[in-house]
Amino acid sequence: MTKLSRAVVVHEDEHAMSVVVRLAAAQDLRLDDFCRHLGIDLPGVSGGRDEAVRELAYLANVDFSALRHRSLIRHDGFYAIGDERLLAGNLTRYPARYCPHCLAEDRAHGTGRLKSRPYGRVSWLVSFVSTCAVHEVSLLDVDTKALELSRICSQFSVSEFDACSDPKMAPRAEFTEFERYVCSRLVGGRSKQGSFLDKLPLHVAGSLCELVGAVLTHGRPRGKTGDDFAAMRQVGFRLLHRSGAPLKEFLRELAVEKGSKSKASTAKTLHRQIHRELKSGLKHPDFDRVREMFREVSIEELPLGPGDDVFGPIEARRFHSLWTAYKEFGIAPFRLGKMLEAGGIISSYDIRLPPSATIVPEHVMISFIERKRASFDIMQARQFLGVTDAVFERLLALKLLGPLSHSSQPRAAGPLYDPQDAQSLLLRLRGDATRTPAPDAFVDILEVRAAAGCTLAEVLDLLMSSTLTRVYFDESRQGLLSILVDPQEVREIVGKRSPNIVRVEFAHPTIGSIAIRDIWRLVDEGHLTKVDVPHHINGKPWSVLTAWSVELFEERYASLAKLAPRLFTDARLLRRELEAEGVAPFLNNPRPERALYEVAAVARLELGMALR
């Protein structure tokens, strides 16, 4: 093969296909005729085969390595321009796009035959570049419907093409930093600092900028016809060009918003779309680093666990949602949400949100579920503490014990209590109690109220403040009954304090609707205790009730209105059942529900089991 007599000047930014087309135009031949006569392997030049490009370099009298560096070389599954790797979707085959200003200047100032002057730039082959860097106008797409594609592929300067390449047709457009970055990489201009994007193949870097820009601009992972792709890629490039941290934080923000209560539905869809895009649309192995980053932040922020798959099976769980907890523990999301709210695990629960929107750390959820499943109901809690229903209610009123949550059973009667809370209360009360047998005069902290004249709150305060010096612990007794104190010591300490009293007229809400004359009768009969104290206004002796006697009376006697809820029945029905059992009121009342009954007498019956 000999060199051609009519040569062309090959430009530094011209790709191989443009060279072979211009050589054919310089000989006044069609491209297919030119290649056939000279035996040029045109598919080989188009695919960057070394032998075909070497023959073309010889004909054009140019350096082979330089021409090959600007050729589009096809490898298994991808293309390369110089050192940059691209996919088929990142390319626009020659001459699908062009700048009419560049072509006009080529004709006006080029050398050789007019038809051979216009040439194709390497950057025009890459879809990431949509603007001419010299004239800052949008690259135009060839109207393949109006022209015969094979003729356009032969040369730029056919008469039909000249008619549709008016420079005025190209709108003004800004040449973005991202496009400048792509053009720089096409000629070997990777940054020496090795930024995050520089470490990625060009097709990965460009696709990531486009994906991030589409999400930030339009809220979707892909652009659509009519979108400003150059602006989208620039938005993504501005975020990612320095390091990979912004990409990781971008993916993390999507994962966090997926679990947020205000954006759960939208963010969940967007997170799923990006996952689908990385799995199907951007499935090339070069995107594995991005997939690893997506998987990492998803595991860190979302309720994923065994059985889930995010570019590989998930082996461990960090978070539970109401939905994942339902699948693992079998508790309905609505009921579990209410339980978490009641237990203080979450601040509030909105039933309108999807179950996946409420997320709790896994260890917190498991601990809560285990505590719930091992929790006491009210009967078990009372039995553990060794107290009656009335004393247990008093402990709740003093905030020494509180419910863990409400039962998960639809017809459960009461709340559940944490055994650890009950055990902790006993340990606080025992303190450094002596474990040897207590003297005979010692009594438990419930009996000491009558023996020493103090309320339950007072004796508990003395124990928790370590004021009492003689405290014994009897392992053979249950709960509060196992703590024994000296009545004399308690009486001496309480006696130094101001009297704990209840005015007669204020005793009604506590002991029931009883007439004042009946209260004094109860005092005379020894059911209540009075004490004379100076009146707070005139200083004269004033008869009032002791708080400890009112407290004990309330525990021993209760109205039907208070007994019925404890026994989960109606006051009238309860009265008929008590009459049938022969239990008479301790203190009658014109209104039956206000009649007082002895709690111990009711508790002895089968129907009063809840009071024991």
C-alpha positions in Angstrom: 0.0 0.0 0.0 1.4 3.4 -1.0 0.7 6.8 0.5 -2.0 8.9 -1.2 -1.1 11.8 -3.4 -3.9 13.9 -2.0 -3.3 14.0 1.8 -5.2 15.8 4.5 -3.9 17.6 7.6 -4.8 15.5 10.7 -5.7 17.5 13.7 -4.7 16.7 17.3 -8.3 16.4 18.4 -9.5 14.4 15.4 -10.6 10.8 15.7 -9.7 8.0 13.3 -13.1 7.7 11.6 -12.9 11.4 10.7 -9.5 10.8 9.2 -10.6 8.0 6.9 -13.7 10.0 5.8 -11.7 13.1 5.0 -9.2 11.0 3.0 -12.0 9.6 0.9 -13.4 13.2 0.3 -9.9 14.4 -0.7 -9.9 11.7 -3.4 -13.4 12.6 -4.6 -14.6 9.2 -3.7 -17.4 7.9 -1.6 -16.3 6.3 1.6 -17.3 2.7 0.7 -15.7 3.0 -2.7 -12.5 4.4 -1.2 -12.2 1.6 1.4 -13.0 -1.1 -1.2 -10.3 0.2 -3.7 -7.6 0.5 -1.0 -8.6 -2.5 1.0 -9.2 -0.5 4.2 -11.0 -2.4 6.9 -13.6 0.3 7.8 -15.3 -1.8 10.7 -11.7 -2.4 12.0 -11.1 1.4 12.0 -14.5 2.0 13.7 -13.6 -0.6 16.3 -10.0 0.5 16.8 -8.3 -2.7 15.6 -4.5 -2.2 15.6 -3.9 -3.4 12.1 -6.7 -1.3 10.6 -5.6 1.9 12.5 -2.0 1.2 11.5 -2.8 1.1 7.8 -4.9 4.3 8.2 -2.0 6.0 9.9 0.3 5.0 7.1 -2.1 6.4 4.5 -2.6 9.7 6.4 1.2 10.0 7.1 0.6 10.3 10.9 2.0 8.6 14.0 0.2 5.4 14.7 0.3 5.6 18.5 -1.1 9.2 18.4 -3.9 8.2 16.1 -4.6 5.1 18.1 -4.8 7.2 21.2 -7.6 9.2 19.6 -9.4 6.1 18.1 -12.5 4.5 19.6 -11.2 1.1 20.6 -13.6 -1.7 21.3 -12.9 -4.2 24.0 -15.0 -6.9 25.6 -18.1 -5.1 26.8 -16.7 -1.5 26.7 -15.0 1.1 24.5 -11.8 3.1 25.2 -10.6 6.5 24.0 -7.0 6.8 25.1 -6.9 5.6 28.7 -10.5 6.2 29.4 -13.1 3.5 29.5 -16.7 4.1 28.2 -19.8 2.0 27.5 -21.8 1.9 24.3 -24.5 4.1 25.9 -22.0 6.8 26.6 -21.1 7.3 22.8 -22.7 9.0 19.8 -21.4 7.3 16.7 -19.7 9.6 14.0 -21.0 12.1 13.0 -24.2 12.0 15.1 -23.5 15.4 16.7 -21.6 18.4 15.5 -21.0 22.2 16.0 -22.0 24.1 12.9 -19.6 27.0 13.9 -16.6 24.6 14.0 -17.6 23.1 10.6 -17.9 26.6 9.1 -14.5 27.6 10.3 -13.0 24.4 9.0 -14.3 25.2 5.5 -13.2 28.8 5.7 -9.7 28.3 7.1 -8.8 24.6 6.4 -6.5 23.4 3.7 -7.0 21.0 0.9 -10.2 20.3 -1.0 -13.3 21.9 0.4 -15.1 18.6 1.1 -12.1 17.3 3.1 -11.7 20.3 5.4 -14.4 19.7 8.1 -13.4 17.1 10.6 -14.9 15.3 13.6 -13.7 16.1 17.2 -13.1 13.3 19.7 -15.3 15.0 22.3 -18.2 14.9 19.9 -18.3 11.1 20.2 -19.0 11.2 24.0 -22.6 11.8 25.2 -21.4 13.5 28.4 -20.3 16.5 26.2 -23.2 18.4 24.7 -21.6 21.9 24.3 -18.9 23.2 22.0 -16.0 24.3 24.2 -14.9 26.9 21.6 -18.2 28.6 20.6 -20.3 27.7 23.7 -23.3 26.5 21.7 -25.2 23.3 22.0 -24.0 20.5 19.7 -26.6 19.7 17.1 -27.9 16.2 16.2 -28.0 15.1 12.6 -31.5 14.8 11.3 -31.3 11.2 10.1 -34.9 11.3 8.8 -34.2 14.0 6.2 -30.9 12.7 5.1 -29.5 9.3 4.0 -27.4 8.2 7.0 -24.8 6.4 4.9 -24.1 9.6 2.9 -23.8 11.6 6.1 -21.4 9.1 7.5 -19.3 9.4 4.4 -18.4 13.1 4.8 -19.6 16.3 6.5 -19.6 18.5 3.3 -22.2 16.8 1.1 -24.6 19.4 -0.3 -27.6 18.1 1.6 -25.7 18.4 4.9 -24.5 21.9 4.2 -28.1 23.0 3.8 -28.9 21.9 7.4 -25.7 23.1 9.2 -26.5 26.8 9.6 -24.5 28.1 12.6 -27.6 30.1 13.7 -29.4 26.9 14.4 -27.2 26.2 17.4 -28.5 27.8 20.6 -26.2 29.4 23.1 -25.1 27.1 26.0 -22.6 27.3 28.8 -19.6 25.0 28.6 -19.7 23.5 32.1 -16.9 22.5 34.4 -18.0 18.8 34.1 -17.7 18.9 30.2 -14.3 20.6 30.6 -13.3 17.8 33.0 -14.5 15.1 30.5 -12.6 16.7 27.6 -9.5 16.9 29.7 -9.6 13.2 30.6 -10.1 12.3 26.9 -6.7 13.8 26.1 -5.0 12.2 29.2 -5.5 15.1 31.7 -6.4 13.2 34.9 -5.6 15.1 38.0 -2.3 14.3 39.7 -4.0 14.6 43.1 -6.1 11.5 42.2 -9.6 12.8 43.2 -12.5 10.5 43.8 -13.8 10.9 40.2 -10.3 10.5 38.8 -10.0 7.1 40.4 -13.1 5.9 38.6 -13.5 5.0 34.9 -14.9 7.9 32.9 -18.2 6.2 32.2 -18.7 5.6 36.0 -17.7 9.1 36.9 -20.0 10.6 34.2 -22.9 8.3 35.1 -22.6 9.1 38.8 -22.6 12.8 38.1 -25.7 12.4 36.0 -27.5 10.2 38.6 -26.8 12.5 41.5 -27.7 15.6 39.5 -31.0 14.1 38.4 -31.9 13.2 42.0 -31.0 16.7 43.3 -32.6 18.5 40.4 -35.7 16.5 39.6 -36.0 13.9 42.4 -35.5 10.9 40.1 -32.4 8.9 39.2 -32.7 9.4 35.5 -33.2 12.4 33.2 -36.0 12.6 30.7 -36.4 14.1 27.3 -36.5 17.8 27.6 -34.3 17.9 30.7 -31.1 19.9 30.8 -28.6 17.1 31.0 -25.6 19.4 31.0 -26.9 21.3 34.0 -27.8 18.0 35.8 -24.3 16.6 35.3 -22.8 19.8 36.5 -24.8 19.7 39.7 -23.6 16.2 40.4 -20.0 17.0 39.4 -20.0 20.0 41.8 -20.9 17.6 44.6 -18.6 14.7 43.8 -15.4 16.1 42.2 -13.4 16.5 45.4 -13.9 13.2 47.2 -16.1 10.2 47.7 -17.4 11.4 51.0 -20.2 13.6 49.4 -21.5 10.5 47.5 -21.6 8.4 50.7 -23.4 11.2 52.5 -25.7 11.6 49.6 -26.7 7.9 49.7 -26.9 8.1 53.5 -29.3 11.0 53.3 -31.6 9.0 51.0 -31.4 6.1 53.5 -32.2 8.4 56.4 -35.0 10.1 54.6 -36.5 6.7 53.8 -36.8 6.1 57.5 -38.0 9.6 58.3 -41.6 10.1 59.2 -42.1 13.2 57.1 -40.6 11.8 53.8 -41.0 8.1 54.3 -43.0 7.4 51.1 -41.1 9.5 48.6 -37.6 8.7 50.0 -38.4 5.0 50.1 -39.4 5.1 46.4 -36.3 7.0 45.5 -34.0 4.8 47.5 -35.6 1.7 45.7 -35.2 3.4 42.3 -31.5 4.0 42.9 -31.0 0.5 44.0 -32.8 -0.8 40.9 -30.6 1.6 38.7 -27.4 0.3 40.3 -28.6 -3.3 39.9 -29.9 -3.2 36.3 -29.1 0.1 34.5 -25.6 0.5 35.9 -24.8 -3.1 36.3 -21.2 -3.0 34.8 -18.6 -4.4 37.3 -17.0 -0.9 37.3 -19.8 0.3 39.5 -19.0 -2.3 42.2 -17.4 0.4 44.4 -20.5 2.5 44.3 -22.7 -0.6 45.0 -20.5 -1.4 48.1 -21.0 2.2 49.3 -24.7 2.0 48.8 -24.9 -1.3 50.6 -22.8 0.0 53.5 -25.0 3.1 54.2 -28.2 1.1 53.7 -27.1 -1.4 56.4 -26.0 1.5 58.7 -29.3 3.4 58.4 -32.1 1.1 57.4 -33.9 -1.8 59.2 -32.2 -4.5 57.2 -31.3 -7.9 58.5 -31.1 -11.6 57.7 -33.3 -12.4 54.7 -32.8 -9.0 53.1 -30.5 -8.6 50.1 -28.7 -5.4 49.0 -26.1 -6.4 46.5 -25.6 -9.5 48.7 -27.3 -11.1 51.6 -27.4 -9.1 54.9 -26.0 -11.1 57.8 -26.6 -8.8 60.8 -29.2 -6.3 61.7 -28.7 -2.8 63.2 -32.3 -1.4 63.2 -35.8 -2.8 63.5 -38.9 -1.1 62.1 -42.4 -1.9 63.3 -42.7 -4.1 60.2 -39.5 -6.1 60.6 -40.3 -6.5 64.3 -43.7 -7.8 63.4 -42.2 -10.4 61.1 -39.7 -11.5 63.7 -41.7 -11.3 67.0 -45.3 -11.5 65.7 -46.6 -8.3 67.4 -48.9 -6.2 65.2 -47.2 -2.9 64.1 -50.0 -0.8 65.5 -50.0 -2.4 68.9 -46.2 -2.5 69.0 -46.0 1.2 68.2 -48.4 2.0 71.0 -46.3 -0.1 73.4 -43.1 1.6 72.4 -44.7 5.0 72.9 -46.0 3.9 76.3 -42.6 2.6 77.3 -40.9 5.8 76.3 -38.9 4.2 73.5 -40.3 6.6 70.9 -41.7 10.0 71.6 -44.9 9.6 69.7 -46.5 7.1 67.4 -48.6 8.2 64.3 -50.8 5.4 63.1 -51.1 7.1 59.7 -47.4 6.3 58.9 -46.4 3.1 57.3 -44.9 0.5 59.7 -41.5 0.9 58.0 -41.3 4.6 59.0 -40.8 3.9 62.7 -37.2 2.7 63.3 -35.6 1.6 66.6 -32.1 0.3 67.2 -32.1 -3.5 67.2 -30.7 -3.9 70.7 -33.3 -1.5 72.1 -36.1 -3.3 70.3 -34.9 -6.8 71.4 -34.4 -5.6 75.0 -37.9 -4.1 75.0 -39.5 -7.2 73.6 -37.7 -9.5 76.0 -38.7 -7.3 78.9 -42.3 -7.3 77.7 -42.4 -11.1 77.3 -40.8 -11.6 80.8 -42.9 -8.9 82.4 -45.3 -9.2 85.3 -49.0 -8.6 85.1 -50.5 -6.8 88.0 -51.2 -10.0 90.0 -47.6 -11.3 89.4 -46.2 -7.9 90.4 -48.2 -7.8 93.6 -47.3 -11.4 94.5 -43.6 -10.6 93.9 -43.8 -7.6 96.2 -46.0 -9.4 98.7 -48.6 -6.6 98.9 -52.4 -6.2 98.5 -54.1 -4.4 95.7 -54.5 -1.2 97.8 -50.8 -1.1 98.8 -49.7 -1.7 95.2 -51.8 1.2 94.0 -50.1 3.3 96.7 -46.7 2.3 95.4 -47.8 3.4 91.9 -49.1 6.7 93.3 -45.7 7.3 95.0 -44.0 6.7 91.6 -41.8 4.0 93.1 -43.1 1.6 90.4 -44.5 2.2 86.9 -45.9 0.1 84.1 -43.6 -1.1 81.4 -46.3 -1.0 78.7 -49.8 -2.2 78.1 -50.4 -5.8 77.3 -50.2 -6.9 73.7 -53.2 -9.1 74.2 -56.4 -7.4 72.8 -58.5 -8.2 75.9 -55.8 -7.8 78.5 -57.1 -6.2 81.7 -54.1 -4.3 82.9 -50.6 -3.0 82.2 -47.4 -5.0 82.4 -44.5 -4.3 84.9 -40.8 -4.9 84.5 -39.5 -7.5 87.0 -36.2 -5.6 87.1 -38.0 -2.5 88.3 -39.7 -4.5 91.1 -36.4 -6.1 92.1 -34.6 -2.8 92.0 -37.2 -1.3 94.4 -36.7 -4.1 96.9 -32.9 -3.7 96.7 -33.2 0.0 97.3 -35.4 -0.5 100.4 -33.2 -3.3 101.8 -30.0 -1.3 101.5 -27.5 -2.8 104.0 -30.1 -4.7 106.0 -28.8 -7.3 108.4 -29.6 -10.9 107.3 -29.5 -12.4 110.8 -32.8 -13.2 112.5 -34.6 -10.0 113.7 -35.6 -9.5 117.4 -39.1 -10.4 118.2 -40.2 -6.7 118.6 -39.4 -6.0 114.9 -42.2 -5.9 112.4 -42.4 -5.6 108.6 -42.7 -2.2 106.9 -46.5 -2.6 106.4 -47.3 -3.4 110.0 -45.0 -0.7 111.3 -47.5 1.9 110.2 -49.9 1.1 112.9 -47.2 0.2 115.5 -45.3 3.4 115.0 -48.0 5.8 113.7 -46.5 6.5 110.2 -47.6 6.3 106.6 -46.1 4.0 104.0 -44.5 7.0 102.3 -42.8 8.0 105.5 -41.3 4.6 106.3 -40.2 4.1 102.7 -38.5 7.5 102.8 -36.7 6.5 106.0 -35.4 3.3 104.4 -34.3 4.8 101.1 -32.5 7.7 102.8 -30.8 5.2 105.1 -32.1 7.0 108.2 -33.0 3.8 110.0 -30.1 2.1 111.6 -31.8 -1.1 112.7 -33.1 -2.9 109.6 -33.3 -6.7 109.1 -33.9 -8.8 106.1 -35.8 -12.1 106.4 -35.2 -14.3 103.3 -38.2 -16.5 104.3 -40.7 -13.8 103.7 -41.9 -12.3 100.4 -41.3 -8.8 98.9 -41.9 -5.8 101.3 -42.8 -8.2 104.1 -39.2 -9.4 104.1 -37.9 -6.0 105.4 -38.2 -5.7 109.2 -37.7 -2.5 111.2 -37.8 -1.4 114.8 -41.2 0.3 115.6 -39.6 2.2 118.5 -36.9 3.7 116.3 -39.5 4.7 113.6 -41.8 6.2 116.2 -38.9 8.3 117.7 -37.9 9.7 114.3 -41.4 10.4 113.0 -42.3 12.0 116.4 -39.7 14.7 115.9 -41.4 15.8 112.7 -44.5 17.9 112.2 -47.7 15.7 112.6 -48.9 14.1 109.4 -52.6 14.9 109.6 -55.8 14.9 107.5 -58.6 17.4 108.2 -61.9 15.7 108.8 -63.7 17.6 106.0 -60.9 16.6 103.6 -61.1 12.8 104.4 -64.1 12.3 102.1 -62.2 11.8 98.8 -60.0 9.2 100.5 -62.2 7.1 102.7 -65.4 7.6 100.8 -68.6 9.6 101.0 -69.1 9.4 104.7 -70.9 11.9 106.9 -68.8 13.7 109.4 -70.8 12.2 112.3 -70.0 8.8 110.9 -66.3 9.7 110.8 -66.4 10.6 114.5 -68.2 7.4 115.2 -65.4 5.5 113.4 -62.9 7.3 115.6 -64.8 6.3 118.7 -64.9 2.7 117.5 -61.1 2.7 116.9 -61.1 2.5 113.1 -59.6 5.9 112.8 -57.3 7.8 115.1 -57.6 11.5 116.0 -55.0 13.9 117.4 -55.4 17.4 118.8 -53.1 20.1 117.2 -53.1 23.9 117.5 -55.4 25.5 115.0 -53.5 27.3 112.3 -55.5 30.5 112.8 -56.5 30.9 116.4 -54.1 28.4 118.0 -56.9 26.5 119.9 -56.9 22.7 120.1 -58.1 21.3 116.9 -59.1 17.6 116.4 -57.9 16.1 113.1 -57.3 12.6 111.8 -53.9 11.0 111.6 -52.7 10.3 108.0 -51.6 6.8 108.8 -55.0 5.8 110.2 -56.8 7.2 107.2 -54.3 5.3 105.0 -55.0 2.0 106.8 -58.7 2.5 106.8 -58.6 3.1 103.0 -56.8 -0.2 102.5 -59.2 -2.1 104.8 -62.5 -0.7 103.6 -63.6 0.4 100.2 -66.9 1.3 98.5 -68.5 -0.7 95.8 -67.6 2.0 93.3 -63.9 1.4 94.0 -64.1 -2.4 94.4 -66.0 -3.1 91.1 -63.3 -1.8 88.7 -60.6 -3.8 90.6 -62.7 -6.9 90.1 -63.7 -6.1 86.5 -67.4 -6.0 87.2 -70.3 -3.6 87.7 -71.1 -2.1 91.2 -74.7 -3.3 91.1 -73.8 -6.8 90.0 -71.1 -7.0 92.7 -73.6 -6.0 95.4 -76.0 -8.8 94.4 -73.1 -11.3 94.4 -72.0 -10.1 97.9 -75.5 -10.4 99.2 -75.7 -13.9 97.8 -72.5 -14.8 99.6 -73.8 -13.3 102.9 -71.3 -10.4 103.0 -73.0 -7.3 104.5 -71.7 -3.7 104.1 -69.5 -2.4 106.9 -71.1 1.0 106.6 -74.2 1.4 104.5 -75.2 4.3 102.4 -78.4 5.5 100.7 -76.6 5.1 97.4 -75.6 1.4 97.2 -72.4 2.1 95.2 -71.1 4.3 98.1 -71.6 1.6 100.7 -68.3 0.5 102.4 -67.3 -3.1 102.5 -64.4 -4.8 104.3 -61.8 -5.6 101.6 -60.6 -8.7 103.5 -64.1 -10.1 103.6 -64.5 -9.7 99.8 -61.0 -11.0 99.1 -61.8 -14.3 100.9 -64.5 -15.0 98.3 -63.8 -16.6 94.9 -64.9 -13.5 93.1 -62.5 -11.3 95.1 -59.3 -13.1 94.1 -57.9 -10.0 92.4 -57.9 -8.2 95.8 -55.7 -10.8 97.6 
